[in-house]
Amino acid sequence: MKQWILFVAAITIASHSFAQTDVIEDGAVAEANKFVAQILTVGKMSGLCGAFRQMATFQETTKLENGDQFVVRFAKAEAARLGLDVKEFFQSCDEALETYRDLAEMAGLE
């Protein structure tokens, strides 16, 4: 995890440094910023999905009263907040987690 944070920080710093020079064209800066934004989005979405899966697993093992309804309502609310239906939300989760694993592997973390 520490290496991953350093990787993202390095890209962010590099992107900011590119913006400070006249050597690199605006297109390169925009591409670097786009890449950083994509990494941050994947990290945020995979974290949300991981927390949701932990919550569902917790409910599955503990069987809290009304817990199933809470998990379903939470999923619907998060999906709606993102402008998705529940099926699209879980598809996005699968994609984000797969992309996260790919990026972690590229960074030598997995």
CORWOJO-V678905 format. One record per helix or strand of 2 or more residues. SS is the DSSP state (a for helix, b for strand). FROM is the first residue (numbers start at 1). LEN is the number of residues. If there is no record, write none. Layout:
# CORWOJO-V678905
ss:SS from:FROM len:LEN
ss:SS from:FROM len:LEN
This chain:
# CORWOJO-V678905
ss:a from:2 len:18
ss:a from:26 len:37
ss:a from:67 len:15
ss:a from:86 len:21
